[in-house]
Amino acid sequence: MGVRDASGAFRCYRVSLLKVARLDRVRSRGYSFQQEVLHACHQAGGRFGETPILFENRKFGYSKVSFQESIRSISMLVYLGVKSYFRRPLHKPVFRR
């Protein structure tokens, strides 16, 4: 999709793109929601821009992501990749503003 950070960032979307992206079909209920919305916008022909940030590693504490949520999110990303590979459109979708 041409992005470096698909997992967490501040995002702005055009409402017109979100209407085309068919978010009613989003299946994720956990952290993979962010990637699935990004994928849906990409499939709808959206373009992306990024402003890099410096993220410091955690010095203490624990992640709030459980092992089960990690597996669920990875499974969703694999599903989206396989689905996208086998359902490639014959033409590139065009997003109209």
N, C-alpha and C positions, 0 to 999 in steps of 0.2 A: 504494500500500500504506500510505500515511500515515507513511512514515519519511523522514527527511532524509538519513541516511547509510546507504546500502545496500551500501557497498563495504568497509568495514572498521570493526569495533568489537568490543568485548567483548560476547559474546552468551550468553544463558542460554535454554534451551528446556525446556519440560516434556517428559518422556519420552513421555507419553501423546499429545502433539501430534505428536512425531516419528514415532510409529507410524502415525498417521492420514495424515501428509504423504507417505507413499510415497517415501521417500528412495532406495529401490532403483531408482527411475526417473531419478535425477539423472544427467545426461550430461556435465556440465562436468568438466574435468580441470585447470583453471587457476584464475585469479583470479575468474572468473565463478561459481565454485562457491558463494561466499558469497551472491551474489544469487539463484542458483537455489534454494538451500535456503530463503532468505527467501521467495521466490516460492511454493515448495511449501507452506510453512507458512501463508502467506496464503491459498492456494487451499484449504487444509484448514480454514480458519476461525479461524486463530490471530489473537490481538490483539498489538500491539506497543507498547512504551514505550521512550523514549529518555532518556538523560541526556547533554546536550551537553558536548563537550570543546573546548578551544582547541588547534588544531593549528597549529604554527609551520611556515612554509615551509622547505624544505631550503636550507641555506646553502652546502653543498659536497657533492660526490659525485654519483652518477648513480642513476637509477631502475633497479631490477632487472627491470622489466617491459620485455620486448622488443617491437618493432613487431609481430611475428607474434603474440605473446600478446595484445596490444591488439586486433588484428583478430579473433582467435578469441573473445575475451571480448565484444566489441561484437556480433559475429555471434550469439552465444548469447543476448544480451539482446534483440536484435531478434527472434530466433526465439521466445523466451518471450513477448514482447509480441504478436506476430502469432498465436501459438497460443492465448494467453489471450483475445484479441479474438474469434476465430472459434469458440472452444469455451466461451463463457460458459455457466455453469450456469443452469438454469431457476429454481433457488432458491439462496439463499446457503448454502454448506456450514456445518454446525454442528459446532463442536469441543466434544466432551464431556470434562469433566475426570474 
